[in-house]
Amino acid sequence: MQKLLKYQSLSLIWAFFILVICCVSLGKAGNSHLFFRGFDKLTHTGLFFVLTVLTFYGLIRKQAKTHFPAAVFLTVFVLMFLFGGAIELLQWKFFTYRSGDWNDLFCDLLGSLMGIFSILVTAHAIQSQHK
């Protein structure tokens, strides 16, 4: 377990950052003219894209190869779904100044799929280069 967490330290730090930023009160800043419509959804997508890529970075460092079976991609995707769902449940039930939103969860999963796709493309490019 300690070995796994050693390689996932960046993703765990990023996950904690996501948890904090998704559960704090924005106050009047949320209504600022600097934020455009859909900014929240774009933020969710980007945060989970980075989290997924960092998770795979830890897995690559752990096993020292870039090829993964489909089960690993599915497992990471399910973990991102559970984490995103937990955040939305926290916003819905515990933080009265935030509201849970299915669209936010969809954007979390979209960012995760984008991260998985980028890992697949990068791994394919690396494998093609070594041939």
C-alpha positions as a LaTeX table, in Angstrom:
\begin{tabular}{lrrr}
\hline
Residue & $x$ (\AA) & $y$ (\AA) & $z$ (\AA) \\
\hline
Met1 & 0.00 & 0.00 & 0.00 \\
Gln2 & 2.81 & 2.38 & 0.86 \\
Lys3 & 4.44 & 1.71 & $-2.52$ \\
Leu4 & 1.22 & 2.53 & $-4.35$ \\
Leu5 & 0.71 & 5.76 & $-2.41$ \\
Lys6 & 4.34 & 6.74 & $-2.99$ \\
Tyr7 & 3.73 & 6.88 & $-6.72$ \\
Gln8 & 0.30 & 8.46 & $-6.37$ \\
Ser9 & 1.36 & 11.37 & $-4.18$ \\
Leu10 & 0.79 & 13.96 & $-6.93$ \\
Ser11 & $-2.66$ & 12.62 & $-7.73$ \\
Leu12 & $-3.60$ & 12.50 & $-4.03$ \\
Ile13 & $-2.49$ & 16.12 & $-3.56$ \\
Trp14 & $-4.46$ & 17.13 & $-6.66$ \\
Ala15 & $-7.53$ & 15.19 & $-5.44$ \\
Phe16 & $-7.34$ & 17.05 & $-2.12$ \\
Phe17 & $-7.08$ & 20.35 & $-4.02$ \\
Ile18 & $-10.18$ & 19.40 & $-6.04$ \\
Leu19 & $-12.07$ & 18.50 & $-2.87$ \\
Val20 & $-11.20$ & 21.82 & $-1.26$ \\
Ile21 & $-11.91$ & 23.98 & $-4.30$ \\
Cys22 & $-15.24$ & 22.23 & $-4.97$ \\
Cys23 & $-16.44$ & 22.56 & $-1.39$ \\
Val24 & $-15.46$ & 26.11 & $-0.42$ \\
Ser25 & $-17.87$ & 28.98 & $-0.59$ \\
Leu26 & $-17.16$ & 31.32 & $-3.47$ \\
Gly27 & $-19.14$ & 34.12 & $-1.91$ \\
Lys28 & $-19.50$ & 37.09 & $-4.23$ \\
Ala29 & $-16.58$ & 35.89 & $-6.37$ \\
Gly30 & $-18.88$ & 33.34 & $-8.02$ \\
Asn31 & $-20.91$ & 36.20 & $-9.48$ \\
Ser32 & $-17.90$ & 38.10 & $-10.76$ \\
His33 & $-17.91$ & 39.43 & $-14.32$ \\
Leu34 & $-14.59$ & 37.59 & $-14.81$ \\
Phe35 & $-16.40$ & 34.22 & $-14.91$ \\
Phe36 & $-18.33$ & 33.42 & $-18.07$ \\
Arg37 & $-21.33$ & 31.14 & $-18.34$ \\
Gly38 & $-20.09$ & 27.55 & $-18.22$ \\
Phe39 & $-16.85$ & 28.43 & $-16.45$ \\
Asp40 & $-17.74$ & 26.01 & $-13.64$ \\
Lys41 & $-18.23$ & 23.13 & $-16.09$ \\
Leu42 & $-14.95$ & 23.88 & $-17.84$ \\
Thr43 & $-13.21$ & 23.93 & $-14.47$ \\
His44 & $-14.65$ & 20.52 & $-13.50$ \\
Thr45 & $-13.52$ & 19.07 & $-16.84$ \\
Gly46 & $-10.00$ & 20.45 & $-16.47$ \\
Leu47 & $-9.60$ & 19.39 & $-12.84$ \\
Phe48 & $-10.56$ & 15.78 & $-13.58$ \\
Phe49 & $-8.47$ & 15.70 & $-16.75$ \\
Val50 & $-5.40$ & 16.58 & $-14.68$ \\
Leu51 & $-6.36$ & 14.13 & $-11.92$ \\
Thr52 & $-6.69$ & 11.27 & $-14.42$ \\
Val53 & $-3.37$ & 12.07 & $-16.09$ \\
Leu54 & $-1.61$ & 12.30 & $-12.70$ \\
Thr55 & $-3.13$ & 8.97 & $-11.68$ \\
Phe56 & $-1.76$ & 7.30 & $-14.80$ \\
Tyr57 & 1.58 & 9.05 & $-14.29$ \\
Gly58 & 1.79 & 7.32 & $-10.90$ \\
Leu59 & 0.85 & 3.99 & $-12.47$ \\
Ile60 & 3.48 & 4.41 & $-15.17$ \\
Arg61 & 6.14 & 5.22 & $-12.59$ \\
Lys62 & 5.11 & 2.21 & $-10.53$ \\
Gln63 & 5.26 & $-0.35$ & $-13.33$ \\
Ala64 & 7.81 & 1.40 & $-15.60$ \\
Lys65 & 5.78 & 0.80 & $-18.76$ \\
Thr66 & 3.09 & 2.66 & $-20.65$ \\
His67 & 0.90 & $-0.27$ & $-21.73$ \\
Phe68 & $-2.18$ & $-0.98$ & $-19.60$ \\
Pro69 & $-4.95$ & $-3.55$ & $-19.95$ \\
Ala70 & $-8.48$ & $-2.24$ & $-20.44$ \\
Ala71 & $-9.35$ & $-3.16$ & $-16.84$ \\
Val72 & $-6.92$ & $-0.52$ & $-15.55$ \\
Phe73 & $-8.57$ & 2.20 & $-17.66$ \\
Leu74 & $-12.00$ & 1.07 & $-16.48$ \\
Thr75 & $-10.86$ & 1.01 & $-12.84$ \\
Val76 & $-9.46$ & 4.54 & $-13.04$ \\
Phe77 & $-12.64$ & 5.74 & $-14.73$ \\
Val78 & $-14.81$ & 4.17 & $-12.00$ \\
Leu79 & $-12.60$ & 5.76 & $-9.31$ \\
Met80 & $-13.04$ & 9.17 & $-10.97$ \\
Phe81 & $-16.80$ & 8.59 & $-11.13$ \\
Leu82 & $-16.91$ & 7.70 & $-7.42$ \\
Phe83 & $-14.77$ & 10.70 & $-6.45$ \\
Gly84 & $-16.80$ & 13.10 & $-8.60$ \\
Gly85 & $-20.04$ & 11.63 & $-7.27$ \\
Ala86 & $-18.83$ & 11.97 & $-3.68$ \\
Ile87 & $-18.03$ & 15.64 & $-4.28$ \\
Glu88 & $-21.49$ & 16.26 & $-5.72$ \\
Leu89 & $-23.11$ & 14.47 & $-2.78$ \\
Leu90 & $-21.09$ & 16.59 & $-0.35$ \\
Gln91 & $-22.17$ & 19.73 & $-2.16$ \\
Trp92 & $-25.80$ & 18.62 & $-2.17$ \\
Lys93 & $-26.13$ & 17.38 & 1.41 \\
Phe94 & $-23.45$ & 19.03 & 3.57 \\
Phe95 & $-22.47$ & 22.37 & 2.09 \\
Thr96 & $-25.58$ & 24.54 & 2.02 \\
Tyr97 & $-23.81$ & 27.25 & 0.03 \\
Arg98 & $-23.12$ & 24.79 & $-2.84$ \\
Ser99 & $-25.46$ & 22.55 & $-4.79$ \\
Gly100 & $-24.85$ & 19.13 & $-6.30$ \\
Asp101 & $-25.25$ & 19.09 & $-10.05$ \\
Trp102 & $-25.50$ & 16.16 & $-12.47$ \\
Asn103 & $-23.91$ & 18.35 & $-15.14$ \\
Asp104 & $-20.84$ & 18.84 & $-12.94$ \\
Leu105 & $-20.52$ & 15.06 & $-12.57$ \\
Phe106 & $-20.88$ & 14.68 & $-16.33$ \\
Cys107 & $-18.07$ & 17.20 & $-16.84$ \\
Asp108 & $-15.93$ & 15.35 & $-14.28$ \\
Leu109 & $-16.37$ & 12.17 & $-16.29$ \\
Leu110 & $-15.77$ & 13.98 & $-19.56$ \\
Gly111 & $-12.46$ & 15.31 & $-18.20$ \\
Ser112 & $-11.55$ & 11.82 & $-17.05$ \\
Leu113 & $-12.31$ & 10.36 & $-20.49$ \\
Met114 & $-10.21$ & 13.11 & $-22.08$ \\
Gly115 & $-7.35$ & 12.18 & $-19.74$ \\
Ile116 & $-7.67$ & 8.49 & $-20.60$ \\
Phe117 & $-7.71$ & 9.34 & $-24.31$ \\
Ser118 & $-4.58$ & 11.46 & $-23.95$ \\
Ile119 & $-2.80$ & 8.60 & $-22.15$ \\
Leu120 & $-3.82$ & 6.17 & $-24.91$ \\
Val121 & $-2.59$ & 8.50 & $-27.64$ \\
Thr122 & 0.68 & 9.22 & $-25.83$ \\
Ala123 & 1.32 & 5.52 & $-25.08$ \\
His124 & 0.64 & 4.64 & $-28.72$ \\
Ala125 & 3.04 & 7.33 & $-29.90$ \\
Ile126 & 5.75 & 6.08 & $-27.54$ \\
Gln127 & 5.25 & 2.47 & $-28.66$ \\
Ser128 & 5.34 & 3.48 & $-32.33$ \\
Gln129 & 8.55 & 5.40 & $-31.80$ \\
His130 & 10.28 & 2.36 & $-30.26$ \\
Lys131 & 9.46 & 0.09 & $-33.23$ \\
\hline
\end{tabular}
